[in-house]
Amino acid sequence: MIQPHGGKLVDRILAGKKKEDALARAGRLPRLVIDSEIVSDVENIATGVYSPLEGFLGEADFRSVLTGSRLRTDVAWTIPIVLDAGRETAGGLRTGEDVLLAAEDGRPVAILHLEEKYGYDKGETAEKVFGTRDPAHPGVAQVLAMKDVLLAGPVDLLEVTPTPFDRYKLSPKETRVLFEAKGWRTVVGFQTRNTPHLGHEYVQKAALTFTDGLFINPVIGRKKKGDFKDEVILASYEEAIRHYYLKERTAMAILQMEMRYAGPREAIHHAILRKNFGCTHIIIGRDHAGVGSYYPPFAAQDVFEAFPDLGIAPMFFRSFSYCKKCGSVVNEKICPHPPADHIQFSGTKIRDLLVRGECPPPELMRPEVADVIMGFKDPFNE
């Protein structure tokens, strides 16, 4: 089994006496309310998804990630995982003390062992992570909306938050047990925020011919307007797997995390997380984790050259389409026919059809999958 990133799978979930003691003193601790996306980050730290992180980044690691895409230990890390707070709130907290992190409904989530408080430049952060300061970029907009102080330190999780998708919520420890039980020595991960079309199926099955197992890992959490809703993504994949995938060679679990749309940096981040789940390979397609025209189409593939020590192998897929003459999904290396014979896999085109109540043609999407999507009154995020 592939080693976790940094060599150790982090586990900061409190249990037994330690959890009882933490809950007993939680009411006496200063309290910081965090939103659902920060709750997900806390869980991803504690369950090892973000290994080797033990908590929210301190200033030196934050600066190192921004300027060099690595932690101070020289381990590759490209997305700063941080906890923001307002100046007044941060001013009322003392370094060296514990802070209760509570969900918006008041439920205790975790204990933060506060080690640092520091300021940061939002514009510089956006520029380094996203390559732009344009507030129209959804990731930049998120950074600009953050509060002014960052809090750093290890976290201990008190309770995993239940979701409507708990049967697909597996920790890296659990996926590794699953892959071992299936006898998979090599596993290719597929990151997605979309429902499956025929092009996705093509790259997944092409990658699967070279590995023992396929791990479909949809991102569940905050996404931009117009993206498919979480429940639609999962229901459509369930239907696709039911009809068109080998069950013994396919597994699916969710990754609860917001999309940042950071293009190349996020592609490396996604690879690291799948490595922690136990994947030996990851599929990286055209404009992976991109949005609009902010990144060159293959920047998310080219960036891997700068990370030869990543420890997970990318599998690159460039452009592919449905060829009417060949009667199948093809790419430029295997099809002799001109562009006029090709139907492009356009997510925008598929969405437009669905919005109009029209079923995408079978050359683009399996009819069973289209039926599932069209069964939802409103399948898209507002």
N, C-alpha and C positions, 0 to 999 in steps of 0.2 A: 504493500500500500504506500502511495506517495506520502512523503512527509508534509506536515502542515507548513505554511509559510513562516519562516523564522525558526522552524524546527520543533515547535511545541504548540499543541492545541490548547488554547486558553480556556479555562473553565472557572468562571467567577459567579457561579450560581450558589447562593447560600442555601444550606439544608440543615435539618436537625437542630441541634442546640445553638449553632451559630445563627441560624435564621430566627429562632425563638428569641435569642438575646437581642438581635438587631431590631426585630419588630417591637420588643418591649421598650426600647429606648427611642424608637422612631418618633414618638410624639413629643419628645423633649428636644429634638434636633431642629435647627433652622430648616425651613421648607422652601423648595424651589419647584414650581409647577412647570412641567415640560409638555410639549405637544406630542402628538402621536408619532411623528417622524423621529423625534429625539428618543422617544420610548423604544422605537425600533432599533436605533443606533445603540442604545444601552444594551438591549437584548443581543444584538449582533456581536458586541464586545464580549459580553458575559458567556455566550454559548460558543465562542470560538470562530464565528464567521469572519470576524475582523482580526484573527490572529495575525501578527503577534501583539496587537494592541491590548493593553490591560485596562485602558480608560481613555478619557479625552486628552488630546494632545497638549503637551506643555509647549511653551513658546519656542524653545530651541528646536523641538521636533516639527512644530508648525512651520517655522522658517525654513527648515531643511526640506520639508515636503514641497513647499512653494517654490523654492529656488532650485532644488536638485532632484525632486521626485523620489527621495529616499529619506528614511528615518536617520537619526544620528548614528545608529548602529550600522549604517550602509545597507540595510535591508530595503528593497524596493517598496515604495508606498507613494501613491500619486494623488489621492484625494484626502484633504484634511478633515479629520473627524473631530468636530469641536462642539462645545456647549456654550451658547451665548447667553448673556444676562444684561439687564439694564444697569446703568452706572449706580443708581441708588440701591438696587438689589445687591449688586456685587459689593458695594461699599459696606453693606451690613453683614457680609460674610468674612470670616477670618481664615487665612491659610493655616493648615494644620488641624482644622476641625472637620467634623463630618457634617454632611448636608443630606437631608432626605429629598430625593427626587420623587415627586408625586405626579400622577397623571392628572389630566384636566378634570376628571371626575372625583379627584381627591384620593384615589387609591395609591398606597405606597408602592413604588416601583423598584427603587434601588437606593443604595447609600453611596454618595460621592465622597471620597476621601480627598478633600480640597488641598491641593499642593501649590497651585499658582492661580493668579489672576493677571491678565495682561490685555493691553489694547492691540488693535490691528488696523490696517488700512483696507477698507472694503474695496476700493477701486483697484488697488494692487492685487488683493486676493483674487478678485474676479479676473483680472488680466492674466495672472499666472495660471489659474486653474482652467479657465475657459478660453483664453486667448483673445478676449474682447472685454470691453467695458460697456457694451451696448445693453441698456436695460430691457430691450426687447427680447434678449436671450433669456429663457426661463431660469436658467441656473444663475445668471448674473442678477436677475430680479430677486431671487431668493437671498443672495449674499447682501445686496443693498438693503433688504428689509430686515436683516439681522440686527440684534442689539449690539451695543458698543464694546462690551467686555467679554473676553473668553475665560471660562473656568476650566481648570485642568486637574486631572488626578484619576486614580483608579476607581472603578465602580464595582459594587457587589450587588447582584440582582436578587431581589426579594421574591419576585413572582413573575413567571412568564405570562404575558398578556394573552388571554384567549382571543381567537379570531373566528369568523365564520368558516375559515378554511383550515381548521386545526388538523384534519386528517392528512393534509399535505404539508404540514409544518414540521419539518425535521431539522434537527441540529446537525452540525458536521459530525459529531460523535455518532449520531443515528444513521446518517447516510453512509458513513464508513462501514458500519456494521452491516447495512443493507447490501452494499457493493460486495463485501466479503462473502455474505451469505449467498449471493448470486454467482459467486466465483469469477467476478470481473477483476481482471488484473489491469486492464486499461479502460478508461471511461472518458467519453467526450461530453463536455458540458455545452448546453445551448441556452444562452441568455435571451430572454424575450420580454417585450412589453406589448406584444400584439397577439391577435388570434392567428392560427396557422393558415397560410395559403400554400399552394402546391410548390412554390419555390422553397419555402421553409422545409417542407417534407423532403424535397430533393436534396438539400444540403445536409439535413440530419441523417438521411439514409446513406448518402455518399460517405459521410464521416464514419458512420457505424460500420461500414464495410472494412474499416481499418482498425476498429477497436472492439472490445468485448461488450460494452454497454453504452447506452445513450441516456444522459441525465438532462431532462428538460426542466429548466429552472426559471419559471416566470417571476418577474419582479412585481410584488404586490405592495402598493403604497401610493403616495402622492405622485401624480403624473400631470402632464400639461393638458389643457383643454383640447378635446377632440380625440385623445387616446381612448382605447377600449377600457371599459370598467373591469375591475379585477374578476368579478364573478363571471363575466362574459369570456374572458381569456381562459379561465380554468374549465368552464363548461365546454367550450369549443375544443380545447385540447383533449379533454376526456373523450369526446366523441371521435376525434381523429385517431387517438390511440386505440379505442375500442375496435375500430374498423380497419385500420391500415398499418398498425405497428405490431411487431413481435413483442408480446407481453414480457417474455423472459429476458428480453434484451433492452427493455425500456423502463425507466423510472421517472417519476415527476415529483417535485417538491417545490414549495414556494420560497422566494427570498423576500422577506419583508424589509423594504428599503425604498426610499424615494429615488426616482431617477434624477440625475443632475444634468444630463445632456452635455457632458464634458468631452465628448469625442475621444481623441487618442488617450487622454489621461484616464478616462472612465473605462476604456477598453482594457487597460492594464489592471485597473482596480477590479473589474469583473473577472479577469483571469485569476487574480490572487484569491478572490473569494471562492471561486470554483475549485481551485487547488485545495483550499481548506475543507471543502465538502468531500474531497477525495478524488476529484477529476485529474486525469493525467493530460488531457487535451481540452481545448476550448475552440469552438467555432467562432471565427471573426469574419463577418461579412462586410459588404460595402457600407460605408458611413455608419459603422457600429457606434451606438450611443450618441449619434449626432442629432442635430436639429437644424432645420432650414438649410442655409448654405454657408454656415460658419466654418466648416472644416472641409478640406479636400476629400473627395470620395473614398480614397484609400489611405488616408492619414492614420486611421485606427489600426491598419495592418502594418504600415511602415514603422510605427513607433516601437514595435517589438524588437527591432534591431538594436535599440538602445538598452534593452534589458535581457542580455544573454543569460543572466543568472536567475531568471524568474522561476524556473523549476516546473513550469507547465508549458506544454507545446501548443502553440496556436495552429489551427488549421484554417487556412485562408481560402475564402470563396469570393471570387470577383463577380462580374455581372452574369446573370443567367436569365433566361426567358423561356416562354413556351413557343416552340416552333410548330407552326401548323403543317408544314411539309413533313417534318420528322414525326409529328404526333406525340411529342414528349417534351419534358423540360431539358434544356440544353444550355451550354455555355459557348463562348467564342472559340474554344479549343476543339470542340467536337462537332460543330454544326457548319455545313458549307453554305447554308441558305442566307439570302440577303435580309436586312432588317424588315423589309415589307412583309416577310413571312412570320415575323416574331410578335408575340404579345408580351409586353413588359409587365413584370410583377410590381405594380404601383399601389402602395398602401393607400395613397390619396384616391386613386381611381376606385379601389375596392370600397373605401369608406363612402365615396360619393354615390356609388350604386346602392349601398345599404341604406344610406340616408333617404334615398328616393324610394325605398321599398322594393328595389330590384335585386334579384338574386345574381351574384357574380357568376360568370360562366364557369363550367367545369374545368376549363383550361387554366383557370386562376385559383379556384377553391373547390374543395370536395363538397358535393351537394349536402351531405350530412352536416358538415361544419356550417355551411351557409344557413341551413335550416335552424340550427341552434342559435346562431347570432340573431336571425330575424325573428326568433321567438321572444326576444327581449324587447320590451316596449321602447326603451332608450338605452342602447348598448354603449354609448359614448359618455366620457366625462364632460360635464358642463364647464 
